């Protein structure tokens, strides 16, 4: 079965970018958690509690796939007999191909001595719509909670991130500013425009690294 999410391809892509920028700002005070969100080319990876996953955005071909694994899910016991690609059985062929070549490559783990991609939930797009591999409740409890948290309107996303990172209004303004700069193709930012990002911060290096994955540099 599959369940349609109330968000479009473009909206989810923008939300992942904004969440990544907010995460980069949070690294200034909490560099230990810098591993929780990252970009590797077209692949956006996240860790949230005991779940981890990757969303692949092939923007030029308008194909999106995502997969995640909840370490405490009973679905983990499916492996190694089960194949993660089976989660995409209702997806278009182009999505299955992208999942094999990209997203699932980030979810290798060991099951009874066998190293293989291991996922407990999946999702993909069909044109502008996004579909889950499960009912919403099952998706949430088996590794999709973070995806559902960010697959919302921008106001809701801001509220989630505010609670997640306990941002001040200034920190949010900087995140919004960097997001607007990225949308407008301004990738080199003068440090005076974002003065909260400075070498006195414990996670200055981690912040710059996270922003750099999006192509943003502070000069």
C-alpha positions as CSV (number, residue, x, y, z in Angstrom):
1,X,0.0,0.0,0.0
2,X,1.0,3.6,-0.2
3,X,-0.1,6.8,1.5
4,X,0.1,10.3,0.0
5,X,1.8,13.1,2.0
6,X,0.4,16.6,2.0
7,X,3.5,18.2,0.6
8,X,5.0,18.6,-2.9
9,X,8.5,17.6,-4.2
10,X,9.6,21.3,-4.3
11,X,8.3,22.0,-0.7
12,X,10.1,19.0,0.8
13,X,13.3,19.9,-1.0
14,X,13.2,23.5,0.3
15,X,12.3,22.2,3.8
16,X,15.3,19.9,3.8
17,X,17.6,22.8,2.8
18,X,16.2,25.1,5.4
19,X,16.4,22.4,8.1
20,X,20.1,21.9,7.1
21,X,20.8,25.6,7.4
22,X,19.2,25.7,10.8
23,X,21.2,22.7,11.9
24,X,24.4,24.4,10.7
25,X,23.5,27.4,13.0
26,X,22.8,25.0,15.9
27,X,26.3,23.6,15.4
28,X,27.7,26.8,16.7
29,X,26.7,25.9,20.3
30,X,26.4,22.2,19.9
31,X,29.1,20.8,17.6
32,X,28.8,17.3,19.1
33,X,25.6,16.8,17.1
34,X,26.9,18.0,13.8
35,X,26.6,14.5,12.4
36,X,22.8,14.6,12.6
37,X,22.2,16.3,9.2
38,X,24.5,16.4,6.2
39,X,24.5,16.7,2.4
40,X,26.6,14.6,0.0
41,X,25.9,15.9,-3.4
42,X,22.2,15.1,-4.1
43,X,21.8,13.1,-0.9
44,X,20.5,14.5,2.3
45,X,21.1,12.3,5.3
46,X,19.7,12.6,8.8
47,X,19.9,10.9,12.2
48,X,17.0,11.5,14.6
49,X,16.9,9.5,17.9
50,X,17.5,5.9,17.0
51,X,16.5,6.4,13.3
52,X,18.7,7.3,10.4
53,X,17.9,7.9,6.7
54,X,18.7,9.5,3.4
55,X,16.6,11.4,1.0
56,X,17.9,11.7,-2.6
57,X,16.8,14.6,-4.7
58,X,17.5,14.2,-8.5
59,X,16.1,17.7,-9.2
60,X,17.1,17.8,-12.9
61,X,15.0,14.6,-13.6
62,X,12.4,15.4,-10.9
63,X,12.9,12.2,-9.0
64,X,12.9,11.9,-5.2
65,X,13.4,8.8,-3.1
66,X,14.0,8.4,0.6
67,X,14.6,5.5,3.0
68,X,15.2,5.3,6.8
69,X,15.9,2.6,9.4
70,X,14.7,2.7,13.0
71,X,17.1,0.6,15.0
72,X,14.4,-0.4,17.5
73,X,11.9,-1.5,14.9
74,X,10.8,-5.1,14.7
75,X,11.2,-4.7,10.9
76,X,14.9,-4.9,11.4
77,X,14.4,-8.6,12.0
78,X,13.3,-8.9,8.4
79,X,17.0,-8.9,7.3
80,X,19.0,-10.5,5.8
81,X,16.2,-12.5,4.0
82,X,14.3,-9.3,3.1
83,X,15.6,-6.8,0.5
84,X,15.2,-3.1,1.2
85,X,14.2,-2.4,-2.4
86,X,11.0,-4.3,-1.6
87,X,9.8,-1.2,0.3
88,X,9.6,0.5,-3.1
89,X,7.4,-2.1,-4.7
90,X,4.7,0.5,-5.5
91,X,7.1,3.1,-6.7
92,X,7.9,4.0,-10.4
93,X,10.8,2.2,-11.9
94,X,12.9,5.4,-12.1
95,X,12.4,5.8,-8.3
96,X,13.5,2.2,-7.7
97,X,16.7,2.8,-9.8
98,X,17.5,6.0,-7.9
99,X,16.9,4.2,-4.5
100,X,19.4,1.4,-5.5
101,X,22.0,3.7,-6.8
102,X,21.8,6.5,-4.2
103,X,19.6,6.5,-1.0
104,X,20.0,2.8,0.0
105,X,23.8,3.0,-0.5
106,X,23.8,5.1,2.8
107,X,21.9,2.5,4.8
108,X,24.3,-0.5,4.7
109,X,24.5,-2.5,7.9
110,X,25.3,-6.0,9.1
111,X,22.6,-8.7,9.5
112,X,23.8,-12.1,10.6
113,X,27.1,-11.5,9.0
114,X,25.6,-10.2,5.7
115,X,26.4,-6.5,4.8
116,X,23.4,-5.0,2.9
117,X,21.1,-2.0,2.7
118,X,18.7,-2.2,5.6
119,X,15.6,0.1,5.7
120,X,12.4,0.0,7.6
121,X,10.4,2.7,5.7
122,X,10.6,4.3,2.3
123,X,9.0,7.1,0.3
124,X,9.1,8.5,-3.2
125,X,7.5,11.0,-5.6
126,X,5.1,10.5,-8.5
127,X,5.2,13.8,-10.4
128,X,4.7,16.5,-7.6
129,X,3.1,14.1,-5.1
130,X,5.0,12.2,-2.4
131,X,4.0,8.8,-1.2
132,X,4.9,6.8,1.8
133,X,5.4,3.0,1.8
134,X,3.1,2.7,4.8
135,X,0.1,4.2,6.6
136,X,1.3,7.3,8.4
137,X,1.3,5.8,11.9
138,X,3.3,2.8,10.8
139,X,5.7,5.1,8.9
140,X,6.1,7.3,12.0
141,X,6.9,4.4,14.4
142,X,9.3,2.6,12.0
143,X,11.8,5.3,11.2
144,X,9.8,8.1,9.5
145,X,9.3,10.5,12.4
146,X,11.8,13.0,11.3
147,X,10.5,13.0,7.7
148,X,7.0,13.7,9.0
149,X,8.3,16.5,11.2
150,X,9.8,18.4,8.3
151,X,7.2,17.4,5.6
152,X,4.9,20.3,6.7
153,X,4.3,24.0,5.8
154,X,7.1,26.5,6.5
155,X,5.4,27.9,9.6
156,X,5.2,24.4,11.1
157,X,8.8,23.7,10.2
158,X,9.9,26.8,11.9
159,X,8.0,25.8,15.1
160,X,9.6,22.3,15.0
161,X,13.1,23.7,14.5
162,X,12.6,26.3,17.2
163,X,11.7,23.5,19.7
164,X,14.5,21.3,18.4
165,X,17.3,23.8,18.7
166,X,15.9,26.4,21.1
167,X,16.8,29.2,18.7
168,X,16.8,32.8,19.6
169,X,15.1,35.3,17.2
170,X,18.5,36.3,16.0
171,X,19.5,32.8,15.2
172,X,16.3,32.3,13.2
173,X,16.9,35.5,11.3
174,X,20.4,34.3,10.3
175,X,19.0,31.0,9.1
176,X,16.3,32.7,7.1
177,X,18.8,35.1,5.6
178,X,21.1,32.3,4.5
179,X,18.2,30.4,3.1
180,X,17.2,33.5,1.0
181,X,20.8,34.0,-0.1
182,X,21.0,30.4,-1.3
183,X,17.6,30.7,-3.2
184,X,19.0,33.8,-4.9
185,X,22.3,32.3,-5.8
186,X,24.3,34.3,-3.3
187,X,26.8,31.7,-2.0
188,X,29.6,33.9,-0.7
189,X,28.4,35.7,2.5
190,X,30.3,38.5,4.2
191,X,30.9,37.6,7.8
192,X,29.6,41.0,8.9
193,X,26.2,40.0,7.6
194,X,26.0,37.0,9.9
195,X,28.1,38.1,12.9
196,X,26.8,35.4,15.2
197,X,28.9,33.0,13.0
198,X,32.3,33.7,14.4
199,X,35.5,32.0,15.6
200,X,34.6,32.5,19.2
201,X,31.8,29.9,18.9
202,X,32.7,26.4,20.0
203,X,31.2,24.9,16.8
204,X,32.4,27.5,14.3
205,X,34.3,24.9,12.2
206,X,31.3,22.5,12.2
207,X,28.9,25.3,11.2
208,X,31.1,26.2,8.2
209,X,31.4,22.6,7.2
210,X,27.7,22.1,7.2
211,X,27.1,25.3,5.2
212,X,29.8,24.3,2.8
213,X,28.0,21.1,2.0
214,X,25.2,23.4,0.6
215,X,27.8,25.5,-1.3
216,X,27.6,28.5,1.2
217,X,30.9,30.1,2.3
218,X,31.4,32.8,5.0
219,X,34.2,35.2,4.1
